[in-house]
């Protein structure tokens, strides 16, 4: 069976990065688009776009906020999983009389 190497510092960086990305996505979604903004323009095409897609914007922003929360939680979960794996490996090595 092949050995698995777990680099705690790399996992820690990845976990922090995931959490940071999640926080940034959530913050961007919370900032939203002001109700009076027309980023698609005020011409006829922009008005048509606004009528069709404008009502969906709040649902889309809520979905992105949920994605951000999930990414933040995933960062924490990655750290817990890696720590648990490392702890279990150390415990098994100790029981087998091997140095950790």
Rosetta constraint file for C-alpha pairs under 8 A:
AtomPair CA 6 CA 11 HARMONIC 7.74 0.50
AtomPair CA 6 CA 82 HARMONIC 7.67 0.50
AtomPair CA 6 CA 86 HARMONIC 7.62 0.50
AtomPair CA 7 CA 11 HARMONIC 6.25 0.50
AtomPair CA 8 CA 12 HARMONIC 5.97 0.50
AtomPair CA 8 CA 82 HARMONIC 7.27 0.50
AtomPair CA 8 CA 83 HARMONIC 7.81 0.50
AtomPair CA 9 CA 13 HARMONIC 6.22 0.50
AtomPair CA 10 CA 14 HARMONIC 6.18 0.50
AtomPair CA 11 CA 15 HARMONIC 6.00 0.50
AtomPair CA 11 CA 78 HARMONIC 7.49 0.50
AtomPair CA 11 CA 79 HARMONIC 6.72 0.50
AtomPair CA 11 CA 82 HARMONIC 7.03 0.50
AtomPair CA 12 CA 16 HARMONIC 6.16 0.50
AtomPair CA 12 CA 79 HARMONIC 6.29 0.50
AtomPair CA 13 CA 17 HARMONIC 6.03 0.50
AtomPair CA 14 CA 18 HARMONIC 6.12 0.50
AtomPair CA 14 CA 75 HARMONIC 7.32 0.50
AtomPair CA 15 CA 19 HARMONIC 6.26 0.50
AtomPair CA 15 CA 74 HARMONIC 7.59 0.50
AtomPair CA 15 CA 75 HARMONIC 4.09 0.50
AtomPair CA 15 CA 76 HARMONIC 6.25 0.50
AtomPair CA 15 CA 77 HARMONIC 7.99 0.50
AtomPair CA 15 CA 78 HARMONIC 5.86 0.50
AtomPair CA 15 CA 79 HARMONIC 5.78 0.50
AtomPair CA 16 CA 20 HARMONIC 6.06 0.50
AtomPair CA 16 CA 75 HARMONIC 6.14 0.50
AtomPair CA 16 CA 76 HARMONIC 7.90 0.50
AtomPair CA 17 CA 21 HARMONIC 6.08 0.50
AtomPair CA 17 CA 75 HARMONIC 7.31 0.50
AtomPair CA 18 CA 22 HARMONIC 6.12 0.50
AtomPair CA 18 CA 71 HARMONIC 5.87 0.50
AtomPair CA 18 CA 72 HARMONIC 6.04 0.50
AtomPair CA 18 CA 74 HARMONIC 6.90 0.50
AtomPair CA 18 CA 75 HARMONIC 4.81 0.50
AtomPair CA 19 CA 23 HARMONIC 6.20 0.50
AtomPair CA 19 CA 71 HARMONIC 6.04 0.50
AtomPair CA 19 CA 72 HARMONIC 3.84 0.50
AtomPair CA 19 CA 73 HARMONIC 6.84 0.50
AtomPair CA 19 CA 74 HARMONIC 7.17 0.50
AtomPair CA 19 CA 75 HARMONIC 4.81 0.50
AtomPair CA 19 CA 76 HARMONIC 7.11 0.50
AtomPair CA 20 CA 24 HARMONIC 6.19 0.50
AtomPair CA 20 CA 72 HARMONIC 6.86 0.50
AtomPair CA 21 CA 25 HARMONIC 6.13 0.50
AtomPair CA 21 CA 68 HARMONIC 7.25 0.50
AtomPair CA 21 CA 71 HARMONIC 7.04 0.50
AtomPair CA 21 CA 72 HARMONIC 7.23 0.50
AtomPair CA 22 CA 26 HARMONIC 6.14 0.50
AtomPair CA 22 CA 67 HARMONIC 7.19 0.50
AtomPair CA 22 CA 68 HARMONIC 3.91 0.50
AtomPair CA 22 CA 69 HARMONIC 5.85 0.50
AtomPair CA 22 CA 70 HARMONIC 7.01 0.50
AtomPair CA 22 CA 71 HARMONIC 4.55 0.50
AtomPair CA 22 CA 72 HARMONIC 4.51 0.50
AtomPair CA 23 CA 27 HARMONIC 6.07 0.50
AtomPair CA 23 CA 68 HARMONIC 5.92 0.50
AtomPair CA 23 CA 69 HARMONIC 7.03 0.50
AtomPair CA 23 CA 71 HARMONIC 7.96 0.50
AtomPair CA 23 CA 72 HARMONIC 6.28 0.50
AtomPair CA 24 CA 28 HARMONIC 6.10 0.50
AtomPair CA 24 CA 68 HARMONIC 7.22 0.50
AtomPair CA 25 CA 29 HARMONIC 6.15 0.50
AtomPair CA 25 CA 64 HARMONIC 6.87 0.50
AtomPair CA 25 CA 65 HARMONIC 6.58 0.50
AtomPair CA 25 CA 67 HARMONIC 7.44 0.50
AtomPair CA 25 CA 68 HARMONIC 4.87 0.50
AtomPair CA 26 CA 30 HARMONIC 6.08 0.50
AtomPair CA 26 CA 64 HARMONIC 6.75 0.50
AtomPair CA 26 CA 65 HARMONIC 4.40 0.50
AtomPair CA 26 CA 66 HARMONIC 7.27 0.50
AtomPair CA 26 CA 67 HARMONIC 7.42 0.50
AtomPair CA 26 CA 68 HARMONIC 4.56 0.50
AtomPair CA 26 CA 69 HARMONIC 6.51 0.50
AtomPair CA 27 CA 31 HARMONIC 6.17 0.50
AtomPair CA 27 CA 65 HARMONIC 7.57 0.50
AtomPair CA 28 CA 32 HARMONIC 6.58 0.50
AtomPair CA 28 CA 65 HARMONIC 8.00 0.50
AtomPair CA 29 CA 61 HARMONIC 5.11 0.50
AtomPair CA 29 CA 62 HARMONIC 7.00 0.50
AtomPair CA 29 CA 64 HARMONIC 5.88 0.50
AtomPair CA 29 CA 65 HARMONIC 5.28 0.50
AtomPair CA 30 CA 61 HARMONIC 7.21 0.50
AtomPair CA 30 CA 62 HARMONIC 7.98 0.50
AtomPair CA 30 CA 65 HARMONIC 6.78 0.50
AtomPair CA 32 CA 61 HARMONIC 6.60 0.50
AtomPair CA 33 CA 37 HARMONIC 6.61 0.50
AtomPair CA 38 CA 42 HARMONIC 6.52 0.50
AtomPair CA 38 CA 46 HARMONIC 7.75 0.50
AtomPair CA 38 CA 50 HARMONIC 7.87 0.50
AtomPair CA 40 CA 46 HARMONIC 5.13 0.50
AtomPair CA 40 CA 49 HARMONIC 7.42 0.50
AtomPair CA 40 CA 50 HARMONIC 7.58 0.50
AtomPair CA 41 CA 45 HARMONIC 7.78 0.50
AtomPair CA 41 CA 46 HARMONIC 4.75 0.50
AtomPair CA 41 CA 47 HARMONIC 7.29 0.50
AtomPair CA 42 CA 46 HARMONIC 5.35 0.50
AtomPair CA 42 CA 47 HARMONIC 5.94 0.50
AtomPair CA 43 CA 47 HARMONIC 6.13 0.50
AtomPair CA 44 CA 48 HARMONIC 6.20 0.50
AtomPair CA 45 CA 49 HARMONIC 6.13 0.50
AtomPair CA 46 CA 50 HARMONIC 6.06 0.50
AtomPair CA 47 CA 51 HARMONIC 6.22 0.50
AtomPair CA 48 CA 52 HARMONIC 6.41 0.50
AtomPair CA 49 CA 53 HARMONIC 5.83 0.50
AtomPair CA 49 CA 54 HARMONIC 7.32 0.50
AtomPair CA 50 CA 54 HARMONIC 4.59 0.50
AtomPair CA 50 CA 55 HARMONIC 7.91 0.50
AtomPair CA 51 CA 55 HARMONIC 7.35 0.50
AtomPair CA 53 CA 57 HARMONIC 6.70 0.50
AtomPair CA 55 CA 59 HARMONIC 7.99 0.50
AtomPair CA 56 CA 60 HARMONIC 6.18 0.50
AtomPair CA 57 CA 61 HARMONIC 6.09 0.50
AtomPair CA 58 CA 62 HARMONIC 6.13 0.50
AtomPair CA 59 CA 63 HARMONIC 6.18 0.50
AtomPair CA 60 CA 64 HARMONIC 6.27 0.50
AtomPair CA 61 CA 65 HARMONIC 6.15 0.50
AtomPair CA 62 CA 66 HARMONIC 6.30 0.50
AtomPair CA 63 CA 67 HARMONIC 6.32 0.50
AtomPair CA 64 CA 68 HARMONIC 6.26 0.50
AtomPair CA 65 CA 69 HARMONIC 6.36 0.50
AtomPair CA 66 CA 70 HARMONIC 6.15 0.50
AtomPair CA 67 CA 71 HARMONIC 6.19 0.50
AtomPair CA 68 CA 72 HARMONIC 6.23 0.50
AtomPair CA 69 CA 73 HARMONIC 6.23 0.50
AtomPair CA 70 CA 74 HARMONIC 6.03 0.50
AtomPair CA 71 CA 75 HARMONIC 6.33 0.50
AtomPair CA 72 CA 76 HARMONIC 6.81 0.50
AtomPair CA 73 CA 77 HARMONIC 6.15 0.50
AtomPair CA 74 CA 78 HARMONIC 5.97 0.50
AtomPair CA 75 CA 79 HARMONIC 6.47 0.50
AtomPair CA 76 CA 80 HARMONIC 6.27 0.50
AtomPair CA 77 CA 81 HARMONIC 6.05 0.50
AtomPair CA 78 CA 82 HARMONIC 6.12 0.50
AtomPair CA 79 CA 83 HARMONIC 6.03 0.50
AtomPair CA 80 CA 84 HARMONIC 5.98 0.50
AtomPair CA 81 CA 85 HARMONIC 6.07 0.50
AtomPair CA 82 CA 86 HARMONIC 6.11 0.50
AtomPair CA 83 CA 87 HARMONIC 6.01 0.50
AtomPair CA 84 CA 88 HARMONIC 6.03 0.50
AtomPair CA 85 CA 89 HARMONIC 6.14 0.50
AtomPair CA 86 CA 90 HARMONIC 6.15 0.50
AtomPair CA 87 CA 91 HARMONIC 6.09 0.50
AtomPair CA 88 CA 92 HARMONIC 6.11 0.50
AtomPair CA 89 CA 93 HARMONIC 6.11 0.50
AtomPair CA 90 CA 94 HARMONIC 6.13 0.50
AtomPair CA 90 CA 100 HARMONIC 5.71 0.50
AtomPair CA 91 CA 95 HARMONIC 6.23 0.50
AtomPair CA 92 CA 96 HARMONIC 6.19 0.50
AtomPair CA 93 CA 97 HARMONIC 6.13 0.50
AtomPair CA 93 CA 98 HARMONIC 4.93 0.50
AtomPair CA 93 CA 99 HARMONIC 6.51 0.50
AtomPair CA 93 CA 100 HARMONIC 6.28 0.50
AtomPair CA 94 CA 98 HARMONIC 5.63 0.50
AtomPair CA 94 CA 99 HARMONIC 6.63 0.50
AtomPair CA 94 CA 100 HARMONIC 7.09 0.50
